[in-house]
């Protein structure tokens, strides 16, 4: 942002100009030549000009002469006349060149000139624009960036009106100044003056402004703008452009969208783009390697390049690149010969660039270190350091000395600590004299880490503290880098108890800065953008630019400081929630907001707004897919549709803002404070929150009066391994090769076993998870009988009820039904409810319930199917589409899946248990998708049961989203293709107290990378209005499931004081043991029902109503 100090005019031509003015001066202005007074005044002006020209430059005499001249001109022309401007400029130029405040002292003169020009009107507009440019330059040189903003606004206004080609550059400059001043909203608005067609297309005139808007939109989570810019990026690249900046932003865009596959495929396709020259293709390959870690796919390209290299430097470069590729794949022994060949060539060439030599040596040294050849690695570093170009560069610029840190680390790991510390301290002194460059933070961080490794942790922390003090608040350093520097320094300071409080304060300050910026950026979006952000954020991977890192550091530092600082548990409890705001939580919050709006026109407006938001999210996903193809017509259609939906969404937003101002706040889940949570909890209730962060697991337990916080340091991998082992033993589809011997087996076949032997369940793993995670915080849950659970990471895939609260005996037979039936299960200690998020707790209690009571039960099940399996065979179940909706193939569903006769008896038994008529059920041929969508009584039914196959997307079935299978029609249509997908389920209108998904995999994650803890299907039914779901984590057993459903509803019917979680708790115990609490036997009970695979798959999901 800083510019060079404006050069002063040379005294020779400046003096000549004054002399010529003095000689050529003639009567000016309104005075007449015959006016004696005017003639006398003109003569004085001429003399004053001559006197000023004769005086020495910058001398007091010259200044006095010019001041006299100005006063005379004002008497002649007036103080607002443009005629006096040249003299004011000459006065400004008399400020000495060596005056450190020269630019600042010239500013008042320019401000006076601008005032005159603005008063003169249109005739002086162009001149006024030039003066504003000078004022911006002088303010920036003086470090007064905020004072430049009014002048930049004036320039933008003038250039906009005159359609000047300089507008994009000036608008960009204004945006940067506003962002530096903390006005994120203004920064985005400044770019809004540019034509959208120019910005979105990354046209050359707007390319830098597009770049700025792209970064600002990332900060604001403005997905609508990002999608427009992303589409423009892809068009530019497909249209022949192949610029590094476009490639960089494209990678970021697809990373933000969470669609690495699409980004990878597009990059791979660009390799054949004729517009991409060798350098650009090398950049693309670089992104495929480093951006997408696709080293294996790039390896053949690297090998081919080596084969085709003629020799000399080209061959050395190809060998280096192949060596790096192999090293990155964990193949150091294969990498070493190639890297050694490259380095040998560079060492023999005096012309080799220092960075070329240094990085080849670094990678080669790492291959030797990986194979325990530290001595050889040190030799490599020494040889490279002695190369003339490397030695010269290290002397001239310490940032180029990338080898000394590596040498110090190798010395430290080989036990030569004194040598390592001597080298590191010299490097620290060199770096601390260095000006800002982008690589400096990484270099200092590496220095800090190695100092700590070498036995000087204080020196390591001091290095980071220096970096933060020097550059952490320097306005010349880009804001994201400043923030990262401050976070790194705070993390380093947190390692020392003495500086930990300061580190904590710094993290808080960083979070405050981030939040202020984020609010400002979000405020710049118009109504459409605001809704689009909320709608499109859905399951996307957000680019938080440090916020997640800051929240995580707050938890880490806070845990270490918790004993000394009061109130940290409450503060970090909020931060932990902020890290885990799920799509399921948003769905439930939106349902609560609709209920608050009521059932009339306002309620319908809320539903329309949410429906449009969902449509916009769908179109966005489709547009992303289309952009990776070549169908220009489809891309144009989707863009037009997106614009139409966004316009309708803006109108719906406007209506809601006018009629129901609280709606937006209700529809967006916000973290609850500790006090708010405790106010919503009732006596005997507690809450458990787990957050998986940086290989640590944080656990919070909250009751009505207490809170406890525990951290399992470095425990993420161990927990994930134990969860995977237990999941394999209850759900064999999750086993994989590593756990193939730990499968649950076919429980049903065990019914005829001679004794009570059933498949293994690892009680020790179940107990160790409880002991590591829950036992440390359980003192806060004293007296708690009902527990709400919000889990993340691997733990979200495991119902907590199957954990064990007492260590099993050493001789415990984990395949014994009697042992499993009598184990101390967590499900016996607590009635468990899965909360989508902490903010979901009693979300409906803050709104009014306007629902009318309807039928007690609506049930659908026993679809007509003729297959033999429970998982679709490898085949595409899709068949055609209608507009946006892809239709399922009914024949594939009918022949691929087995019938479920147990669901008929299950539904009939449920109807009897709740006192409903058989007419409340739709079975067999009547159990169709169309019947569900058209059922007018569904919206008011208190219990809804869907008993059928549940499917989640896999690479085998090629489904786009999870859903439920019903009796397939003969001909598919948008109303009925036999598959009720999650997106279709979300359009239903429900108000059920219970929605029972008696199907497989209805609570489990969706089977795709980065899936959330609850399936899209569960989220969809929450969104549709169900207050509580009973859903399964894995494939269920027909007979045990039928009994579990009946016992759950019967328990609540028999005791109206029981809530859903308590009824489920009682039913699970009955299924496991074969007896109800009153000791009456469960009809048809089998010993294998004691296995968690039979009784534990179902969880209650809801808000705790």
N, C-alpha and C positions, 0 to 999 in steps of 0.2 A: 504494500500500500504506500510505502514511503517513496518519494520521488527525489531526484537530485535538486539541490538548491538552484533556483533560476539564475542563469548567468547575467551579469550586469553588462549593459552596452559598453563597447570600447569608447574610451574618452575621446578619441580622434573624431569618429563620425558623430558622436553626441555633441561635441563642441562645435563641429561644423554645422550641425543642424541648428543650434541656437544662433550662430552667426548669420546663417542664411535667413532665419526668421527675422532677425534684427534688421538685416539689410532690405529684405523684400517686404517687410511689414507694410500693410496698406490699411486704410480705414476699414473697419469691420463693424458688423452689427447694425443696429438701427439708427445710429447717429449719422447725421448728414455732414458732408465734407465742409460745408460752409459754417458748421457750428464751431465756433471758436474754442469752446470748452472741450469739445470732443477732439479737436485737432491737438489741443494741448495735452490731453490725456493719452492720445495715441503716440505723441512724441515721447512722453514719459515711459510708455510701455516699450517703445523701441530702445530707449536708453537702458532700461532695466534688463532687456534681453541681451543687449550688448555687454552690459556689466556682468551678467551671469555667465556669458560665454567666455569672457576674458578671465574669470576667476579660476583658480586651481580646482581641479575636480575634488568633490567631497569636502572642500574647505568651508569653514564657517562663513567666509565672505560669499561664496557661491550660494550657500543656503539662504543667507540674508537677502541676496539679490533675487533669488527665485521667489521667496516669500513676498518681497516687495512687488515683484512682477505679478504674482497671483492676486494680490489685493487690488492692483491697478486694473487687471482684467475683470475682476468682479465688479468694480465701479463702472466699467464700460459695458460689460455684457450681462451682468447679473450672476448671482451665486448658483443658479440652476442651469446655466448655459453650457452646452457641450464645448463651446469655444475655450473654456478654461481647462479642459481635460489634459491637453499636452503638458501644460505647466505642472499640473498635479503629478503626472507621470514622471516628469523630470525631478521633482522634489523627492518622489519615492526612490528614484535611482541614486540619490546622493547618500543613502545609507551605506557605510563602508562595507566592502566585500568581506573584510575580516571580522566584522561584528557577528558574534555567535547568534544574536537575535535579529539578524538582518531581515529574514522573511517575516517574522512577527511584527517588526516595526513598519514594514511596507503595507501590512494589511489595512490599517486605517485609511491610507491614501486610496487604495483600491475600493474600499467600501464607499468612500466619498464619490469616486468616479461612477460606481454602479448606481448609486442613488440618483446622480444626474442623468445617467443613461435611461434609467427606468422612468424618470419624470418626462423624458423627451418623447416617449411613446414609440410607435412602430419603427420610426426612422432609425432608432438607435438599438433595436432589438438584437441584431446580429453582433453589434459591438458589446452590448451587455452580456451576451452569451460568452464572448471571449474573456470579458472581465471576470465573470463567474469562474471560468476555467482557471484563471490566474489565482483567484482567491482560494479555490479548492487546493491548488498546488501549494500555495504558501501555508495554508492551515495544516495540510498533511505534513509538510516539511517541518513545521513547528510542533508536530505531535498532537495537534488539536483536531483529531479526526471527527469528533462529534460536531464541531463548528462548520465543517464542510458540508454537512447534510442539507441545510437550507439552500445552499447554492447548487448542489447536485439536483435537488428537487426542481429548482428554477430551470436548470438546463434541460432536465427531462421534459418539463412542460413545453419549453420552446421547441425542442427538437421533435417532440410528438406532433405539435401543431404544424411544423414545417416539413414533416415527414423526412427528416434529415437522416442520412445513412449512418451517422454517428450514434444514433439513438441506442442501439443494442449495447455498445461499449459503455455509454454513460449510465444507462439503466443498471447495468451490471455493477458499475462502480458504486452507484447509490445503494444497491442491494448489499454489497460487501460492507459499506460503511454502517448501514443500519444494523446488520448482523453483529458487527464489532461493538456497536453500542448497546447490544442486548435486545434490539427490537426485531424479533423474528417475524412478527406479523408484517411489519413494514418491509422487511427484506423480501418477503414473498410478493407483497403488493407492488413493490417497485418493478418487478419483472412482468407484472400483469399488463403493463402498457405496451408490451411487445406483441406483435401478431401471433396468435396461437399457432397458426400454420408454420410460422418461421421457427418458433420454439420447439414444437413437437417434432418437427422434421430434422432438427439439428442442422438446419441450413448453415452454410459457412458464416453468414453474417451474424447468426444468433448462437453459434456453437458454444461459445464460452458462457453465455447467459443460460443456455440449456443445461450446461454442466452445473451451474450454480443452482438452478431450479431443481435439478435432479437431487443434489445433495440436501437442499432444504426440504424437499418432499420426503426424503428418507427420514430426516429428523422428525417430521410431523406425522409420519405414518400415513401420508396422503396417497393411498393406493390408486385412486382414480388418476391423479396426475402422473404417478409413476407408470401406470399402464399406458397412458398416452405417450409418454416419453420413451418407454420401452418399445412400443410399436414403431415409433419413429426411428429408434436405434436400429431395429431389425431391418426396416426398409432401407435405411442408408447403407447398411452392410450388404444387403441383397442387391441394392442398386448400383453397386460397384465401389462404394467407399470401403476403405480398409485402414482406418486410422487407429493408432494405439489407444487414444482417449476413448473412442467408441468401444473398443474391445474391453477396456477396463470397466466402463460403466455397464456394459452388457452382462459381464460376469457378476457384478454387484446386483444388478436387477434380478437375475434368475436366482441368485442366492437369497435375496430378500423374499422372493416369491416361494422359496422352498422347493423350487423345481430344478434341481441340479441336473436331472436327466435331460430336460429340454435345453438347458444351457450347454451342457456337454455336447449334445447332438448338433446344435447350431455351430459351435466352435469347430467340431469335427468336419462339418460341411463346408466351412469357410476355407479349409485347406485346399479345396479345389477351386476357389474363387480366383479367376484370372486377375482381378484387381489387386490381389494380395501378392506383393513381391516377396522375395526371399526373406527380407527382414520382418515383414508382417507375418509370414508363415511361421517364422521362428518364434515370434511373439505368441501366436496361436498355440503352437506346440508347448510353449512355456506355460500358458494358462491351463492347457490340458493336464500338464504335469503338476504344477503348483496350485492352481485354482481348483482342480477336480481330482487331484491325486491319482490320475489315470496313467500311472507310470507303465503299467503292463501294456496298455494299448499303444503308447508312444514308443515303447522299446523297439518294435520293428522299424519304425521311422528312423530312430537313432542308428540302428545297425545298417540300414540302407544308406544313410548319409555317410557313414564311415567307409562303407564299401566303395561309394562313388567318389569319395574325396581324392583329389589328384595327389596330394602330398603336402609337405610343408605345413604352414599354419592352418590351412583348411582341414587337413587330416588331424592335426593336434586338437583343434576345436571339436571336431566330430568325436574323437576319442574321449575328450573331457566330458562332453554331453552324454555319451553312452555310459561312461563311468558313473556320473552323477545319477543317472536314471537307475542303474543297477544298485548303487548304494542306497537310494531311496526306497528300493524294493526289499531292503534287508539282505542284500547279497554282496557283502563287502569283499569276499575273496574273489568274486568275478569282476567286481568293479576295479580293484587295485591295479591290475595290469594296464587297463585303459587309461586310468588317471596318471599312472606312472609314465606311460608313453607320452601323454600330453605334457606333463610337467617337464620331462627331459627335453622336449623340443623348446618349450618356453625358456628354460634355463640357458639353453645354448643360443637363444636369440636376444641380442641386446635391445632390439626394438620392441620386444613384447611389453604390452601395457602392464603397469604394476598390479592392477586389479585382476587381470587375467592370470598372472603368475600366482598371486596371493590366494585366489579362490581355488585354483587347481590344487595348490598345496594344502589348503584347509581340508578339502574333501578327501584327498589322498591320506592325510594324517588321520582323519576320522576312520577311514577304512582300516588302517593299521591299529588304531586304538581299539576298534571293535573286535579285532582278532588278537588282542593282548600283546601288541608289539609297540609298547610305548616308546622304547628307545628309537625304533625306526621312525615313528611319528615325529619325534623331536628332531631327528636328522633332516626330515623333509622340511619342517618349519625353518630350521636353521639355513638350509640351502636356499630356500625361497627368499628369506630375509636378506641374504647376502647379494641377491641379484641387483645390479646397478639401478634399474628403474624402480624397484621396490624400496631400496635404501633411500634414493633421492626423494621419492614421494613421501615416505614416512617422516623425513626431515622437514619437508615443506608443509605437510599437512598431516597432523596426527590422526585424523579420521581415516586416512588411507592405510594406516598401520593396523590392519585387521589380524596380523599374525602374532603380535605380542601377547594379546589376551589368550590366544590358543596355546601359545608356548607356556604361559603362566599356569594355565589350567592343567596342562600335561605335567608340568613340574610338581604342581600340588598333588595330583593323584599318584605321582610316583614317589611321594614322600619328601621332596626337596622344597620344603615350605619357605625357607629363608630366601632362596633364589626367586621363588615365585612372588613373594611379597615385595622384594626389591624391584622386580620388573613391573609389578602392578602399581606401585606407588609412583614410579616414573610416568607410567601411562596416565595415571589420574591427574598429575600435574599438567601433562600435555593437553588432555581433554578439557581441563578447566580453563584454559586460555582460549578455547575454540569458540568461534561465533556459531550462531544457530545454523544447523543443517538437519535435514529430515532424519538422517541416520544416527544423530547424536544420542537420542534417548536409548536406542538399542545398545549402542556402544557403552554408555554409562551403566545401563542395567547389567550387561554382561560383565563389566568391570566389577560391579557390586557383588554379583553372584560369585565370581571367582575369588574376590577378596574374602568372602565368607568361607568358601571352600578351603582357602589357604590358611584360615585361622585368624582372620581379622574381620569379624562381623561388624565391629564399630566402624571401621574404615568403609565397609560396604554401605552401611546406612548413611554415613556422612557424604559419600559420593552421590547418593540419591537425593539427599537433602540439598546439596549444592545445586543439582540439576533443577529441582523444584523452585528454589529461591531465585535462580538465575533466569529461568525460562517459563516457570509455571504460570506467571501472570504477565508475561511480555506480550503486548498487543501485536507485535510484529510476528509472533509465532501463531500459526493457525489454531483456532479454538479447540478442535478435536485433539491436536497434539498437546496443547496446554493441559487439557483435562487428563489425558493419559499420563502425562508426566506427574501431575499431582497425585493421581491414584497410585502410580508406582512408588513414589516417595512415601505416601501414607502407608502402603503395604510394608515397605522396608522399616519405617519407624515403628510399626506395630509389633515388630519382633522384640523390641526392648521395652520392658515394663515402665521404664522411666519416661519414654516418649510416646507410649501408647495412648494416653489421654489426648495428646495433641493430634495423633493420627486419627483418632475417633472424631475429633472436632473437624478435621480437614475433610474426612469422608462426608460428614453431614453437610459441610459447606458445598462440596461438589454436587451432592444430590440436590441441594437447594438451587444451585445454578442450573443444573440440568432441567429441573422441573420448571423453573421460570422460563427458560428458553423454549421448552416443549409447549408450555401454555401459550407463549407468544406465537410460535409457529402455527399451532393449531388454530389460534384465533384468526389467522390470516385467511383460512379457508372459508369459502362461501358456504351457504347452506347445503348445497349439493355435495361439496367436498367433504364437509363434516360428516354427513350421513354416509357417504361412500367410504370414508375411513373406517367408520364403525362397522359398516356392512362387510367390507372387503377384508378387514383385518382377520376375521374368522380364525382359521387354523394356520394362517401364514406365519412364517418365521420372521419376527420383527428385527429390524436393524436399529438397536437402541443406542448405538454410539456411546457405550460406556455406562449406561444406566444399570444394566444387569451386573456389570463388573463392580460398580459402586455399591449396589445393594448387597452383593455377595461379600464384598470386603467389610461392609457394615456388620454382617452376621459374624464373619470370622474374627474381626477385631472386638466386636461386642462380646462374644463368648469368652475371649481371653480376659476381658476387662470387667465381666459381670459381677465379680465379687467386690470390686472397689467402687463401682458406679451404680447408684440406685436408679431403678426405673428402666434399665436397659432391656429387660425382658419384654416390656410393653412396646418399646420402640422397635426392637428387632422382630417382634411378632408381626408388626405391620409390614416390615420389610420382607419377611418371609412370604406373606400373602401376596405382596406385589410381584414376587417372582413366579407365582403360580395362579394366574388368572386364566381359567380354562374356557373353552368354547361351551362346555356344559353349563358353567356358571353364567355365561352370557345368555344362554337359552332360558335358564330358569329366571334370570332377572327380567328378561323380556316378557315372560309369561306374567310375572308379578306386575310389571308396568301395564300390561293390557288389562289385567284385573282391576288395577287402580283406575284405569280409564273408564271402566264400566262396560255394560253390555249394549249401550245404545250407539248413536252415531260416532261418539268419541272413541268408543272401544273398537268400532269397525275401522276408524281412521288409524288407530294404533296398529291394528292387524295389517292394514294395507301398507303402512309405512314399513313394517317389519318384512312383509312379503316382498315389497320392492327391494329392500335391502338384500334379501336373500337372492332375488333374481339378479341383482347387480353382481353379487359374488359369483353366481353361476356363469354369467356372461364373461366376467373377468377371467375365470378359469378356462372357458372355452376359447377366449381370445388368445390367451397364452399358448394354448395348444395349436391354434390356427396359425399363429405367427411363426411357429417352427416348421410349418408346411409351406406350400407354394400357391395356395388358392387365394388369389387377390380378391376375388368377388366375395368369398366367405369372410375374409378379414374386414372388408368394407361393410358387409351386412352386420357383422357383430359390433363394429364401431358405431354404426348408425343406431343399432338397437340399444347399445350402452348409453348413448346420448339421450335417447328417448326415455329410457328408464330413469336415468339420472335426473332428467327434467321433472318427471312425475314424482320422483322421490323428494326433490326440492319443494314441490307444492305440498306434498304430504307433511314434510317437516314444518313448513310455514304454518299449516293449519294446527298442528300439534303445539307448536311454540305459542301460538296465539290462544288456543283453547285450554291447553294443559301444560303450563310452563315447567312443571316438575317431571314431565315424562322422560326427558333425556337423562336426568340424573337417576331415575329409577331403572331405566333400561340398561345402564352400564354398571356392571358390578364394581364396587369400590371396596378396598380393604376395610375391615372393621377394627376399631381400636379394641384393646383389651377390655376397657370398660363397657363398650357396646356389646361385645361377645358375652361378657358375664351378665349383662342385663338381660340378654335374650335367653341365656341358659336358665333352666328351672332347677330347683333343688333335686339332687340325685342325678344330674346330667353333667357330662363333661365333653371336651373336644380334644381331638388329637390331630396335629398337623405335622406332616413330615415333608421335608424339602431336601432333595438330592442336589448338592452343589459342590462343584470342584472336588469330586471324590470324597467329600464329607457328607454325612447325613445329619441334618438338624431335626430335632423332634421337640415340639411344644405340646404340653398338656395343660389344659385350662379347665377349671371347675368354677363354680359360682363364686368362690372366694380365693382361689389359689391359681398360681401359674408355676410351671417348672419347664426348664429348658435343658436339653442335653445334646451333645454332639458326638457322633461316632466318627472320629477323625480317620480319614483314609479308608472308610468302610464301604464305599459304594460298590466296588468290585466284589468284595466278599458277600455283601448282601445280595447283589444280582446273581451270583453263583448259587447261593442257597435258595433264592426264589425260583430260579430256573430248575433246580433239582426237585423242589416240591411241586412246581407246576407240571413237570414231566410225570410225576407220580399220580397226578389227578387228571391230566390231559395229555395223552400220548402224542397229540399232534404238535406239541411244542418241544418234543424231546431233542431232535437232531442227533447227529452221530455221536457227539460226546456223551450223551446221556442215554444212548440206545438201550443199555442194560438196566436202566432204572424206570422203564415204562410201567404204567399201572396195570397193564394186561386187561383182559376182558372180565370185568367184575361179574357180569351176569352168569358166566360159565362157572363161577365159584359157588353158585347156589346149590349145586349138587355135590360139593366136596364133602369128604367123609368127616372132616373136622371144621373148625372155624378159621382155617388158614385162608387168608386173602392176600392180595398183592401188597408189597412193601409200602410203608409210608415212613419217612425219616423223622421220627419224633425228636431226635437230637437236633436236627436242623430247625424244626419248628420251634423248639424251646430256645435255641441260641438266638434266633431272630427276636423273640420276645425279650430275652434277657439283655440283648444289646440295645434294643430300641425303646421298648416300652417300660421295662422295669425301672430304669433310671429316673423316669419322670412320673412314675405311678404314685408316689406320695401325694402329688397334687390332686389325684383322682380318688382320694379316700372318700368313701361313701357314695361314689358314683355307680349307678346301675345301668345307665344308658349312655353310650359313647358315640359321638359323631366323629367320623374319620375322613380326613382329606389327605390323600397320599400322592406322591409324585415319583417319577422314575420307575425303577423295577418294581417297587412295592405296590404300584397301582395295579399290577397284574395279579395280585394275590389277595383274596378275601382274608382279612385279619382274623376272622373267627377260627381259622384252622391253625393258629399258633397255639403253643402249649405254655401254660403258666407255671408248671412245676417240672423240674428236671426228671426225665424218665429214669427208672432203675437201669443199672448197667446191663442186667440180663433181660431187658424188655424185648419182647418179640414184636417188632413193628409190623409183622404180617399177621398178627393175632387180632381177630375181631373183638375178643373180650378186652384186650389191652387198649384197643382204639376206643371202644365204647366207654371205658372208664377213665380215659386220660383227662387231664385238667385243661380243657380247651378254653381259649379266650372267649369263645362264643357263649360259654356258660357264665363267665364273670360279667360280661357286658352285653346288653342288647345293642347291636351295632347298626348304624346308619351311615351310608356313604354320602358325603356332601360333595357336590361338584366344586365348591370352594367355601372358604370360611364365610364369605359374604352371603352365601346362600342360606345360612342358618336363619330359619324362620323369616325368610324373605317375604312371605305372604302375610305375616302378622302386621306389617306396616301398611297394608292396603285393605280395602273393604272387600268382602266376599259378596258378590252380587249374583252368584249362581243360583238357579232354581233347581231344586232336587228333582231328579228324574228316576228312571228305572234303576233297580239295584244292580243289574248285571246285563252286560252284553258280551257274548263270547263267540269266537270264530276258531275253528280247528278241524282236524281230520281231513285235510285236503285230499283230493283224488289224485294219487300218484301211483306209478306202476314200476318204478325202478327198484334197485336192490341196495343202493348205497346211501350214506349220510353225508358224503362229500362229493361234489360234482367231479366227474371224470375230466381229464384234460380236454377242454373244448371251449368254444366261445359261446356263451349263453346269450349273446346279443343277436338281434336280428332286425336290422333296419332302424329307422328313426322317424320321428314326426317332429319336424322343427328342431327344437333344442333337445327333446327327450329321446334318449336311446331306449328302444324297446327290447325286452327280454324275448328269448326264443321259447315259447310255451312247450313245444315238443321236447326240447332239451330238458326243461324242468320236469316234465311229466315222466320221462323215461330215465332220467338221471338220478332221481331221488326216491327213496323207499317210502311207502305209506306209513302213517303214524296212527295205528288203531288205538293206541293207549290214550291219545289226546281226546278221542270221543268220550271214553269212559271217564277221563279226568274232568272234562267240562261238565258232563252230566252230574258227576259227583259234586263238583263245585256248586252247581246250580241248586242241588238238593241241600247242600250245607248252608247256603245263604238264604234259602227259602224262595228261590226264583223259579219261574216256570221254564219248561224245556223250550218254549217259544222264544226265549231270550237268547237262544243259541243258533248259530248258523254252522252247519256241519256238512261234510262231504261235498256234494255238488253245489251246495249253497254257500260254502265257505270260499267266496271269491273276493278278489281285490275290489271289484266293482261294488259288491255288497257292503264292504266297509266304507268306501268313499261316499256311498249314497244313503247310509243309515242315519236318518234324522234324529234318532234317539241316542246316538253315540255321544253327542255333546253334553248330555246331562246325566249319563249313566255314572253311578257311583263306583262300580267295579267293571273294568274292561279286561278280558282275558284273550290273548292271542296265542294259541297253542299250535305250533307248526315248526318247520325248519327255519332256522336263522342262518344266514350266510354272511360272511365277511369277505372283502376283496382279497384275492391271492393271485399269484402268478399262474395258477392252474385254471381257476374259473374265469379270470379276466373281467371280473365285475368292476364297475366303476365305484360303487358304494355299497355299504351293507344294506340288508333288507330282509323281509320275511316272504316265504313262499306260500301261496294259496292255490286253490284249484285252478290250473291253467285253462284259459279259454281256447277255443278252436282257432280263433284269429286274434292276434294281438292288436291292441289299440292303446291310446294314451290313457283311457279310463281303466283298462284291465289288460295287463300282459302276464298276469300270474305272479308278479314280483312287486311287492310294496316296498319301494326303496326308501332310504332315510329321508331324501328330499321330498318324497310324496307324503311320508308320515308326518312331516313337519307342517303340511298344509291342513291336516285334520283339525277339527275343533273339539277339544276335550276339556273336561273338568273333573276327571275321576280322582277319587281319593286313592284308589289302587289301580295301577295298570300293570297287569301281570304278563310278562313276556315268557311264556312257558316254552322256550325254544332254545336252540344252541347258540352260544356266543353272542348274547344280546347285551352284555355289559362289557365284554372284553374289548381291548383296543382293536382298531380297524384292520390290522394286518398289514399296515404299510409303514415305511420308515417315519419316525418322528410322530407316530400316532399318539393322541392324547389318551389319558387314563380311562376314559369312558368312550364307548363306541359312538360313532355318528348316529347310530340307530337309537341309543339311549338318549342322546342329546335331542334328537328330533322329537321324541315323544314328550320330553320335558318342555320343549318349545311349543308343542301343540297344546299344552295346558295341563298335562297330567301332574298331579301334586307329588306322587310317589310312584316309583317303578320297582317292580320285583323282577330282576333280570339276572341272567347266568353268565359266569365267566368262562365256562367251557361246555363241551358236549355233555348233555345230561342223560341219565338213565330213566327210561320211561316209567317203570314201576315206582321207583323211589321218588321221582319228581311228582307223579300224580299224588302220592301219599303226602308229600311235603306241602303241595298247594292246598290240599283239603284240610290238613291239620292247621296250617297257618290261618286260613279263613275261619275254620271252626273255633279255633282258640279265641279269636277276637269276637266272634259272635257269642260265644259262651260267657266271655268276660268283657263287657263293654269298656272297662277301665284300661284295658291293654291297648297300647298304640301298635302301629305296624311292626316296629322293630322288636317289641316285646313278644308279639304273636309269632314272628318268624323265629325268634330265639327259642321259644317254647317248642315250636314245631321241629326245629333242627335237633333239639335234644331228644324228642320223641322218636324221630326217624333213626337217630344214631343208636339209641338203646332198645328200641322196640316197645317202649311203654310211655304212656302219658304221665303227667304229674300225679294223677290220681291212681296210678299203677295199672290202669286198664291197658290191655295189649293193643298194639297196632296191627290191624288185620293185614295178612300177607307179608309181614315183616321177614326179611332175610338177613343173615349174619353179615353179608357184604355191605349192607347199608351202613355199617359202622365206619366204613372207609370215607374219608372226606370227599372223595370223588362223588359219592352218592348224596351226602347231606349238606356239603358246604358250597356248591357252585353258585347259589343264589345270594344276591345282596340286595338290600333295600337302598334305593337311591332317591333322595329327595331333600326337602328343606327342613325336615324335622317337625312337620305339622302334626 
